[in-house]
Amino acid sequence: MTRSRAQDPGVCGVTAAIAVIDGKWKTSLLWLLESGPHRPAALRRRLPGLSEKVLTQALREMEEDGLVHREVYDVLPPKTVYSLTAFGRDLSEALGPVSDWGHRRLDRLREREHQAPA
């Protein structure tokens, strides 16, 4: 889905919400930022496989969407910290039931694997 489609006022609300968290890393970044502010390097350490370029792009999009706040400290070397905004916390809370559903789905898949004839 394109980001512009998600801004169409005639689009379904669920579609607009999913467009904001679309991608491989945004939900993981939301989850990590729930626990408090993080520096970009700390986020990368917690998410192996996430490149600096993709992290920067995802955080910029999340900032643009009002989900994260970027704080730049005037020190040497430069220090940047990301945290969830109130809007980002709202989204994170809204995703809680979706996460619960996802865990139930994974449990069902594991049960099917164990019941399948070998």
LUMSE-363621 format. One record per residue: x, y negated, z of N, C-alpha, C, CB in turn; residue number from 1. Coordinates in nm, 2 decimals, always signed. Glycine has a CB too. Example, Ala and Ser with C-alpha at 12.3 -4.5 7.8 and 13.67 -1.06 7.14 Angstrom:
BEGIN
+--------+--------+--------+--------+--------+--------+--------+--------+--------+--------+--------+--------+-----+
:    n_x :    n_y :    n_z :   ca_x :   ca_y :   ca_z :    c_x :    c_y :    c_z :   cb_x :   cb_y :   cb_z :   k :
+--------+--------+--------+--------+--------+--------+--------+--------+--------+--------+--------+--------+-----+
:  +1.32 :  +0.57 :  +0.78 :  +1.23 :  +0.45 :  +0.78 :  +1.32 :  +0.33 :  +0.78 :  +1.13 :  +0.45 :  +0.90 :   1 :
:  +1.28 :  +0.22 :  +0.71 :  +1.37 :  +0.11 :  +0.71 :  +1.29 :  +0.00 :  +0.79 :  +1.41 :  +0.06 :  +0.57 :   2 :
+--------+--------+--------+--------+--------+--------+--------+--------+--------+--------+--------+--------+-----+
END
This chain:
BEGIN
+--------+--------+--------+--------+--------+--------+--------+--------+--------+--------+--------+--------+-----+
:    n_x :    n_y :    n_z :   ca_x :   ca_y :   ca_z :    c_x :    c_y :    c_z :   cb_x :   cb_y :   cb_z :   k :
+--------+--------+--------+--------+--------+--------+--------+--------+--------+--------+--------+--------+-----+
:  +0.08 :  +0.12 :  +0.00 :  +0.00 :  +0.00 :  +0.00 :  +0.09 :  -0.12 :  +0.00 :  -0.10 :  +0.00 :  +0.12 :   1 :
:  +0.05 :  -0.22 :  -0.07 :  +0.13 :  -0.35 :  -0.07 :  +0.09 :  -0.43 :  +0.04 :  +0.11 :  -0.42 :  -0.21 :   2 :
:  +0.18 :  -0.51 :  +0.09 :  +0.15 :  -0.60 :  +0.20 :  +0.05 :  -0.71 :  +0.16 :  +0.28 :  -0.67 :  +0.25 :   3 :
:  +0.05 :  -0.75 :  +0.03 :  -0.05 :  -0.85 :  -0.01 :  -0.19 :  -0.79 :  +0.00 :  -0.02 :  -0.90 :  -0.15 :   4 :
:  -0.21 :  -0.66 :  -0.04 :  -0.34 :  -0.60 :  -0.03 :  -0.39 :  -0.60 :  +0.11 :  -0.33 :  -0.45 :  -0.08 :   5 :
:  -0.30 :  -0.59 :  +0.21 :  -0.34 :  -0.59 :  +0.35 :  -0.39 :  -0.72 :  +0.40 :  -0.23 :  -0.54 :  +0.44 :   6 :
:  -0.36 :  -0.83 :  +0.32 :  -0.40 :  -0.96 :  +0.36 :  -0.53 :  -1.00 :  +0.29 :  -0.29 :  -1.06 :  +0.33 :   7 :
:  -0.58 :  -0.92 :  +0.21 :  -0.71 :  -0.94 :  +0.14 :  -0.82 :  -0.94 :  +0.24 :  -0.74 :  -0.84 :  +0.03 :   8 :
:  -0.90 :  -1.05 :  +0.26 :  -1.00 :  -1.05 :  +0.36 :  -1.12 :  -0.95 :  +0.34 :  -1.06 :  -1.19 :  +0.37 :   9 :
:  -1.12 :  -0.89 :  +0.22 :  -1.23 :  -0.79 :  +0.19 :  -1.19 :  -0.65 :  +0.22 :  -1.27 :  -0.81 :  +0.05 :  10 :
:  -1.06 :  -0.63 :  +0.26 :  -1.01 :  -0.50 :  +0.28 :  -1.06 :  -0.44 :  +0.42 :  -0.86 :  -0.49 :  +0.28 :  11 :
:  -1.07 :  -0.32 :  +0.43 :  -1.11 :  -0.25 :  +0.56 :  -1.01 :  -0.29 :  +0.67 :  -1.12 :  -0.10 :  +0.54 :  12 :
:  -1.06 :  -0.30 :  +0.79 :  -0.98 :  -0.34 :  +0.90 :  -0.87 :  -0.24 :  +0.93 :  -1.06 :  -0.36 :  +1.02 :  13 :
:  -0.90 :  -0.11 :  +0.92 :  -0.81 :  +0.00 :  +0.94 :  -0.70 :  -0.01 :  +0.84 :  -0.88 :  +0.14 :  +0.94 :  14 :
:  -0.73 :  -0.04 :  +0.71 :  -0.63 :  -0.05 :  +0.61 :  -0.54 :  -0.17 :  +0.64 :  -0.70 :  -0.07 :  +0.47 :  15 :
:  -0.59 :  -0.28 :  +0.68 :  -0.51 :  -0.40 :  +0.72 :  -0.42 :  -0.36 :  +0.83 :  -0.60 :  -0.52 :  +0.75 :  16 :
:  -0.46 :  -0.29 :  +0.93 :  -0.38 :  -0.25 :  +1.04 :  -0.27 :  -0.15 :  +1.00 :  -0.47 :  -0.19 :  +1.15 :  17 :
:  -0.30 :  -0.06 :  +0.92 :  -0.20 :  +0.04 :  +0.88 :  -0.10 :  -0.02 :  +0.79 :  -0.27 :  +0.16 :  +0.80 :  18 :
:  -0.13 :  -0.12 :  +0.71 :  -0.03 :  -0.19 :  +0.63 :  +0.07 :  -0.26 :  +0.72 :  -0.10 :  -0.30 :  +0.54 :  19 :
:  +0.04 :  -0.30 :  +0.84 :  +0.13 :  -0.37 :  +0.93 :  +0.23 :  -0.27 :  +0.99 :  +0.05 :  -0.44 :  +1.04 :  20 :
:  +0.19 :  -0.15 :  +1.00 :  +0.28 :  -0.05 :  +1.06 :  +0.33 :  +0.05 :  +0.96 :  +0.21 :  +0.03 :  +1.18 :  21 :
:  +0.30 :  +0.03 :  +0.83 :  +0.34 :  +0.12 :  +0.73 :  +0.49 :  +0.13 :  +0.72 :  +0.28 :  +0.07 :  +0.59 :  22 :
:  +0.54 :  +0.24 :  +0.69 :  +0.68 :  +0.26 :  +0.68 :  +0.73 :  +0.36 :  +0.78 :  +0.76 :  +0.13 :  +0.70 :  23 :
:  +0.85 :  +0.41 :  +0.77 :  +0.90 :  +0.52 :  +0.85 :  +0.94 :  +0.47 :  +0.99 :  +1.03 :  +0.57 :  +0.78 :  24 :
:  +0.97 :  +0.34 :  +1.01 :  +1.03 :  +0.30 :  +1.14 :  +0.95 :  +0.21 :  +1.22 :  +1.16 :  +0.24 :  +1.11 :  25 :
:  +0.85 :  +0.15 :  +1.17 :  +0.78 :  +0.04 :  +1.25 :  +0.71 :  +0.10 :  +1.37 :  +0.68 :  -0.02 :  +1.16 :  26 :
:  +0.65 :  +0.21 :  +1.36 :  +0.58 :  +0.26 :  +1.48 :  +0.69 :  +0.30 :  +1.59 :  +0.49 :  +0.39 :  +1.45 :  27 :
:  +0.80 :  +0.35 :  +1.55 :  +0.91 :  +0.38 :  +1.64 :  +0.96 :  +0.26 :  +1.71 :  +1.02 :  +0.46 :  +1.57 :  28 :
:  +0.97 :  +0.15 :  +1.63 :  +1.02 :  +0.02 :  +1.68 :  +0.92 :  -0.03 :  +1.78 :  +1.05 :  -0.08 :  +1.57 :  29 :
:  +0.79 :  -0.02 :  +1.75 :  +0.69 :  -0.07 :  +1.84 :  +0.70 :  +0.01 :  +1.97 :  +0.55 :  -0.05 :  +1.78 :  30 :
:  +0.72 :  +0.14 :  +1.96 :  +0.73 :  +0.22 :  +2.08 :  +0.85 :  +0.19 :  +2.17 :  +0.74 :  +0.37 :  +2.04 :  31 :
:  +0.96 :  +0.16 :  +2.10 :  +1.08 :  +0.13 :  +2.18 :  +1.06 :  -0.01 :  +2.24 :  +1.20 :  +0.13 :  +2.09 :  32 :
:  +1.01 :  -0.11 :  +2.17 :  +0.99 :  -0.24 :  +2.22 :  +0.88 :  -0.25 :  +2.33 :  +0.96 :  -0.34 :  +2.11 :  33 :
:  +0.80 :  -0.15 :  +2.35 :  +0.70 :  -0.15 :  +2.46 :  +0.77 :  -0.15 :  +2.59 :  +0.61 :  -0.02 :  +2.45 :  34 :
:  +0.89 :  -0.09 :  +2.60 :  +0.96 :  -0.08 :  +2.72 :  +1.04 :  -0.21 :  +2.76 :  +1.06 :  +0.03 :  +2.72 :  35 :
:  +1.04 :  -0.31 :  +2.67 :  +1.11 :  -0.43 :  +2.70 :  +1.19 :  -0.48 :  +2.58 :  +1.19 :  -0.42 :  +2.82 :  36 :
:  +1.25 :  -0.60 :  +2.59 :  +1.33 :  -0.65 :  +2.49 :  +1.45 :  -0.57 :  +2.46 :  +1.38 :  -0.79 :  +2.52 :  37 :
:  +1.49 :  -0.57 :  +2.33 :  +1.61 :  -0.49 :  +2.29 :  +1.69 :  -0.57 :  +2.18 :  +1.57 :  -0.35 :  +2.22 :  38 :
:  +1.82 :  -0.55 :  +2.19 :  +1.91 :  -0.61 :  +2.08 :  +1.90 :  -0.51 :  +1.96 :  +2.05 :  -0.63 :  +2.14 :  39 :
:  +1.93 :  -0.56 :  +1.84 :  +1.92 :  -0.48 :  +1.73 :  +2.01 :  -0.35 :  +1.73 :  +1.96 :  -0.56 :  +1.60 :  40 :
:  +2.13 :  -0.37 :  +1.79 :  +2.22 :  -0.25 :  +1.80 :  +2.17 :  -0.14 :  +1.89 :  +2.36 :  -0.30 :  +1.85 :  41 :
:  +2.10 :  -0.18 :  +1.99 :  +2.04 :  -0.09 :  +2.08 :  +1.92 :  -0.01 :  +2.01 :  +1.98 :  -0.16 :  +2.21 :  42 :
:  +1.85 :  -0.08 :  +1.93 :  +1.74 :  -0.02 :  +1.86 :  +1.80 :  +0.08 :  +1.76 :  +1.66 :  -0.12 :  +1.78 :  43 :
:  +1.91 :  +0.05 :  +1.69 :  +1.97 :  +0.14 :  +1.60 :  +2.02 :  +0.27 :  +1.67 :  +2.08 :  +0.07 :  +1.52 :  44 :
:  +2.08 :  +0.25 :  +1.79 :  +2.13 :  +0.36 :  +1.86 :  +2.02 :  +0.46 :  +1.90 :  +2.21 :  +0.32 :  +1.99 :  45 :
:  +1.91 :  +0.40 :  +1.93 :  +1.79 :  +0.49 :  +1.97 :  +1.72 :  +0.56 :  +1.85 :  +1.69 :  +0.41 :  +2.05 :  46 :
:  +1.75 :  +0.51 :  +1.73 :  +1.68 :  +0.56 :  +1.61 :  +1.79 :  +0.61 :  +1.51 :  +1.59 :  +0.46 :  +1.55 :  47 :
:  +1.85 :  +0.72 :  +1.53 :  +1.95 :  +0.77 :  +1.44 :  +1.89 :  +0.78 :  +1.30 :  +2.01 :  +0.91 :  +1.48 :  48 :
:  +1.97 :  +0.74 :  +1.20 :  +1.92 :  +0.74 :  +1.06 :  +1.87 :  +0.61 :  +1.01 :  +1.82 :  +0.85 :  +1.04 :  49 :
:  +1.84 :  +0.52 :  +1.10 :  +1.79 :  +0.39 :  +1.07 :  +1.91 :  +0.30 :  +1.03 :  +1.71 :  +0.32 :  +1.18 :  50 :
:  +1.91 :  +0.25 :  +0.91 :  +2.02 :  +0.16 :  +0.86 :  +2.00 :  +0.02 :  +0.91 :  +2.04 :  +0.17 :  +0.71 :  51 :
:  +2.11 :  -0.05 :  +0.92 :  +2.10 :  -0.19 :  +0.96 :  +2.01 :  -0.27 :  +0.87 :  +2.24 :  -0.26 :  +0.97 :  52 :
:  +2.02 :  -0.25 :  +0.74 :  +1.94 :  -0.32 :  +0.64 :  +1.79 :  -0.29 :  +0.66 :  +1.98 :  -0.27 :  +0.49 :  53 :
:  +1.76 :  -0.17 :  +0.68 :  +1.61 :  -0.13 :  +0.69 :  +1.56 :  -0.18 :  +0.83 :  +1.60 :  +0.02 :  +0.69 :  54 :
:  +1.65 :  -0.18 :  +0.93 :  +1.61 :  -0.23 :  +1.06 :  +1.58 :  -0.38 :  +1.05 :  +1.72 :  -0.21 :  +1.17 :  55 :
:  +1.67 :  -0.46 :  +0.98 :  +1.65 :  -0.60 :  +0.96 :  +1.52 :  -0.63 :  +0.89 :  +1.77 :  -0.66 :  +0.89 :  56 :
:  +1.50 :  -0.55 :  +0.78 :  +1.38 :  -0.58 :  +0.70 :  +1.25 :  -0.55 :  +0.78 :  +1.38 :  -0.49 :  +0.57 :  57 :
:  +1.25 :  -0.44 :  +0.85 :  +1.13 :  -0.40 :  +0.93 :  +1.11 :  -0.51 :  +1.04 :  +1.15 :  -0.26 :  +1.00 :  58 :
:  +1.21 :  -0.55 :  +1.11 :  +1.19 :  -0.65 :  +1.22 :  +1.15 :  -0.78 :  +1.16 :  +1.33 :  -0.67 :  +1.29 :  59 :
:  +1.20 :  -0.82 :  +1.04 :  +1.15 :  -0.94 :  +0.98 :  +1.00 :  -0.94 :  +0.94 :  +1.24 :  -0.97 :  +0.85 :  60 :
:  +0.96 :  -0.82 :  +0.89 :  +0.82 :  -0.81 :  +0.85 :  +0.74 :  -0.81 :  +0.98 :  +0.80 :  -0.68 :  +0.77 :  61 :
:  +0.78 :  -0.74 :  +1.08 :  +0.71 :  -0.74 :  +1.21 :  +0.70 :  -0.88 :  +1.27 :  +0.77 :  -0.64 :  +1.31 :  62 :
:  +0.81 :  -0.95 :  +1.26 :  +0.80 :  -1.09 :  +1.31 :  +0.71 :  -1.18 :  +1.22 :  +0.95 :  -1.16 :  +1.30 :  63 :
:  +0.71 :  -1.16 :  +1.09 :  +0.62 :  -1.23 :  +1.00 :  +0.47 :  -1.20 :  +1.04 :  +0.65 :  -1.19 :  +0.86 :  64 :
:  +0.45 :  -1.07 :  +1.08 :  +0.31 :  -1.03 :  +1.11 :  +0.27 :  -1.06 :  +1.25 :  +0.30 :  -0.88 :  +1.09 :  65 :
:  +0.36 :  -1.13 :  +1.33 :  +0.33 :  -1.17 :  +1.46 :  +0.34 :  -1.06 :  +1.57 :  +0.20 :  -1.23 :  +1.46 :  66 :
:  +0.41 :  -0.95 :  +1.53 :  +0.42 :  -0.84 :  +1.63 :  +0.54 :  -0.85 :  +1.72 :  +0.43 :  -0.71 :  +1.56 :  67 :
:  +0.65 :  -0.91 :  +1.67 :  +0.77 :  -0.92 :  +1.75 :  +0.82 :  -1.07 :  +1.76 :  +0.88 :  -0.83 :  +1.70 :  68 :
:  +0.89 :  -1.10 :  +1.86 :  +0.95 :  -1.23 :  +1.88 :  +1.10 :  -1.21 :  +1.87 :  +0.90 :  -1.30 :  +2.02 :  69 :
:  +1.16 :  -1.30 :  +1.80 :  +1.31 :  -1.29 :  +1.78 :  +1.37 :  -1.41 :  +1.86 :  +1.35 :  -1.30 :  +1.63 :  70 :
:  +1.45 :  -1.38 :  +1.96 :  +1.52 :  -1.48 :  +2.04 :  +1.66 :  -1.48 :  +2.00 :  +1.49 :  -1.46 :  +2.19 :  71 :
:  +1.72 :  -1.59 :  +1.96 :  +1.86 :  -1.61 :  +1.93 :  +1.92 :  -1.70 :  +2.03 :  +1.88 :  -1.66 :  +1.78 :  72 :
:  +2.03 :  -1.64 :  +2.10 :  +2.10 :  -1.72 :  +2.20 :  +2.22 :  -1.78 :  +2.14 :  +2.14 :  -1.62 :  +2.32 :  73 :
:  +2.25 :  -1.90 :  +2.17 :  +2.36 :  -1.98 :  +2.12 :  +2.48 :  -1.95 :  +2.20 :  +2.32 :  -2.13 :  +2.13 :  74 :
:  +2.54 :  -1.83 :  +2.18 :  +2.66 :  -1.79 :  +2.24 :  +2.75 :  -1.73 :  +2.13 :  +2.63 :  -1.69 :  +2.36 :  75 :
:  +2.88 :  -1.71 :  +2.17 :  +2.97 :  -1.64 :  +2.08 :  +3.01 :  -1.51 :  +2.14 :  +3.09 :  -1.73 :  +2.04 :  76 :
:  +3.00 :  -1.40 :  +2.08 :  +2.93 :  -1.38 :  +1.95 :  +2.78 :  -1.40 :  +1.96 :  +2.96 :  -1.24 :  +1.89 :  77 :
:  +2.72 :  -1.43 :  +1.85 :  +2.57 :  -1.45 :  +1.85 :  +2.50 :  -1.33 :  +1.91 :  +2.52 :  -1.48 :  +1.71 :  78 :
:  +2.39 :  -1.37 :  +1.99 :  +2.31 :  -1.26 :  +2.05 :  +2.17 :  -1.28 :  +2.01 :  +2.33 :  -1.27 :  +2.21 :  79 :
:  +2.11 :  -1.17 :  +1.96 :  +1.97 :  -1.17 :  +1.92 :  +1.90 :  -1.06 :  +1.99 :  +1.95 :  -1.16 :  +1.76 :  80 :
:  +1.78 :  -1.10 :  +2.04 :  +1.70 :  -1.00 :  +2.12 :  +1.55 :  -1.00 :  +2.06 :  +1.70 :  -1.04 :  +2.27 :  81 :
:  +1.50 :  -0.89 :  +2.04 :  +1.36 :  -0.87 :  +1.99 :  +1.27 :  -0.82 :  +2.11 :  +1.35 :  -0.78 :  +1.87 :  82 :
:  +1.15 :  -0.88 :  +2.11 :  +1.05 :  -0.83 :  +2.21 :  +0.91 :  -0.83 :  +2.14 :  +1.05 :  -0.92 :  +2.34 :  83 :
:  +0.82 :  -0.76 :  +2.20 :  +0.68 :  -0.76 :  +2.15 :  +0.61 :  -0.89 :  +2.19 :  +0.60 :  -0.64 :  +2.20 :  84 :
:  +0.53 :  -0.94 :  +2.10 :  +0.45 :  -1.05 :  +2.13 :  +0.32 :  -0.99 :  +2.20 :  +0.41 :  -1.14 :  +2.00 :  85 :
:  +0.23 :  -1.08 :  +2.24 :  +0.10 :  -1.03 :  +2.30 :  +0.03 :  -0.96 :  +2.19 :  +0.02 :  -1.15 :  +2.35 :  86 :
:  +0.03 :  -1.01 :  +2.06 :  -0.03 :  -0.95 :  +1.95 :  +0.03 :  -0.81 :  +1.92 :  -0.02 :  -1.04 :  +1.82 :  87 :
:  +0.16 :  -0.80 :  +1.94 :  +0.22 :  -0.67 :  +1.92 :  +0.19 :  -0.57 :  +2.03 :  +0.37 :  -0.69 :  +1.92 :  88 :
:  +0.17 :  -0.62 :  +2.15 :  +0.13 :  -0.53 :  +2.26 :  -0.02 :  -0.49 :  +2.24 :  +0.14 :  -0.61 :  +2.40 :  89 :
:  -0.10 :  -0.58 :  +2.18 :  -0.24 :  -0.54 :  +2.15 :  -0.24 :  -0.42 :  +2.05 :  -0.32 :  -0.66 :  +2.09 :  90 :
:  -0.16 :  -0.43 :  +1.95 :  -0.15 :  -0.33 :  +1.85 :  -0.10 :  -0.20 :  +1.91 :  -0.06 :  -0.37 :  +1.73 :  91 :
:  +0.00 :  -0.21 :  +1.99 :  +0.06 :  -0.09 :  +2.06 :  -0.04 :  -0.02 :  +2.14 :  +0.18 :  -0.13 :  +2.14 :  92 :
:  -0.12 :  -0.10 :  +2.22 :  -0.23 :  -0.04 :  +2.30 :  -0.34 :  +0.02 :  +2.21 :  -0.29 :  -0.15 :  +2.39 :  93 :
:  -0.37 :  -0.04 :  +2.10 :  -0.47 :  +0.01 :  +2.01 :  -0.42 :  +0.14 :  +1.95 :  -0.50 :  -0.09 :  +1.89 :  94 :
:  -0.29 :  +0.16 :  +1.93 :  -0.24 :  +0.28 :  +1.87 :  -0.23 :  +0.40 :  +1.97 :  -0.10 :  +0.26 :  +1.81 :  95 :
:  -0.25 :  +0.37 :  +2.10 :  -0.24 :  +0.47 :  +2.20 :  -0.33 :  +0.59 :  +2.17 :  -0.28 :  +0.41 :  +2.34 :  96 :
:  -0.46 :  +0.57 :  +2.14 :  -0.55 :  +0.68 :  +2.11 :  -0.51 :  +0.75 :  +1.98 :  -0.69 :  +0.63 :  +2.10 :  97 :
:  -0.46 :  +0.68 :  +1.89 :  -0.41 :  +0.74 :  +1.76 :  -0.29 :  +0.83 :  +1.79 :  -0.37 :  +0.63 :  +1.66 :  98 :
:  -0.20 :  +0.79 :  +1.88 :  -0.09 :  +0.87 :  +1.93 :  -0.14 :  +1.00 :  +2.00 :  +0.00 :  +0.79 :  +2.02 :  99 :
:  -0.24 :  +0.98 :  +2.08 :  -0.30 :  +1.10 :  +2.15 :  -0.35 :  +1.20 :  +2.05 :  -0.41 :  +1.05 :  +2.25 : 100 :
:  -0.43 :  +1.15 :  +1.95 :  -0.48 :  +1.23 :  +1.85 :  -0.37 :  +1.30 :  +1.77 :  -0.57 :  +1.15 :  +1.75 : 101 :
:  -0.26 :  +1.23 :  +1.74 :  -0.15 :  +1.29 :  +1.67 :  -0.09 :  +1.41 :  +1.75 :  -0.05 :  +1.19 :  +1.64 : 102 :
:  -0.08 :  +1.39 :  +1.88 :  -0.02 :  +1.50 :  +1.97 :  -0.11 :  +1.62 :  +1.97 :  +0.00 :  +1.44 :  +2.11 : 103 :
:  -0.24 :  +1.59 :  +1.98 :  -0.34 :  +1.70 :  +1.97 :  -0.33 :  +1.78 :  +1.84 :  -0.49 :  +1.65 :  +1.99 : 104 :
:  -0.31 :  +1.70 :  +1.73 :  -0.29 :  +1.77 :  +1.60 :  -0.17 :  +1.85 :  +1.60 :  -0.28 :  +1.66 :  +1.49 : 105 :
:  -0.06 :  +1.80 :  +1.65 :  +0.07 :  +1.88 :  +1.66 :  +0.05 :  +2.01 :  +1.74 :  +0.18 :  +1.80 :  +1.71 : 106 :
:  -0.03 :  +2.00 :  +1.85 :  -0.06 :  +2.11 :  +1.93 :  -0.13 :  +2.22 :  +1.85 :  -0.13 :  +2.07 :  +2.06 : 107 :
:  -0.23 :  +2.17 :  +1.78 :  -0.31 :  +2.27 :  +1.69 :  -0.22 :  +2.33 :  +1.59 :  -0.43 :  +2.19 :  +1.62 : 108 :
:  -0.13 :  +2.26 :  +1.53 :  -0.05 :  +2.32 :  +1.43 :  +0.04 :  +2.42 :  +1.49 :  +0.04 :  +2.21 :  +1.36 : 109 :
:  +0.10 :  +2.40 :  +1.61 :  +0.18 :  +2.49 :  +1.68 :  +0.10 :  +2.62 :  +1.71 :  +0.24 :  +2.43 :  +1.81 : 110 :
:  -0.03 :  +2.60 :  +1.76 :  -0.11 :  +2.72 :  +1.79 :  -0.13 :  +2.80 :  +1.66 :  -0.25 :  +2.67 :  +1.84 : 111 :
:  -0.16 :  +2.74 :  +1.55 :  -0.18 :  +2.81 :  +1.43 :  -0.05 :  +2.89 :  +1.39 :  -0.22 :  +2.72 :  +1.31 : 112 :
:  +0.06 :  +2.83 :  +1.41 :  +0.19 :  +2.90 :  +1.38 :  +0.20 :  +3.02 :  +1.46 :  +0.31 :  +2.81 :  +1.40 : 113 :
:  +0.17 :  +3.02 :  +1.59 :  +0.18 :  +3.13 :  +1.68 :  +0.08 :  +3.24 :  +1.65 :  +0.17 :  +3.09 :  +1.82 : 114 :
:  -0.04 :  +3.20 :  +1.59 :  -0.14 :  +3.29 :  +1.56 :  -0.13 :  +3.36 :  +1.42 :  -0.28 :  +3.23 :  +1.57 : 115 :
:  -0.05 :  +3.30 :  +1.34 :  -0.03 :  +3.35 :  +1.20 :  +0.04 :  +3.48 :  +1.20 :  +0.05 :  +3.25 :  +1.12 : 116 :
:  -0.01 :  +3.58 :  +1.12 :  +0.06 :  +3.71 :  +1.12 :  +0.20 :  +3.70 :  +1.06 :  -0.02 :  +3.81 :  +1.04 : 117 :
:  +0.29 :  +3.77 :  +1.12 :  +0.43 :  +3.76 :  +1.08 :  +0.46 :  +3.85 :  +0.96 :  +0.52 :  +3.80 :  +1.19 : 118 :
+--------+--------+--------+--------+--------+--------+--------+--------+--------+--------+--------+--------+-----+
END
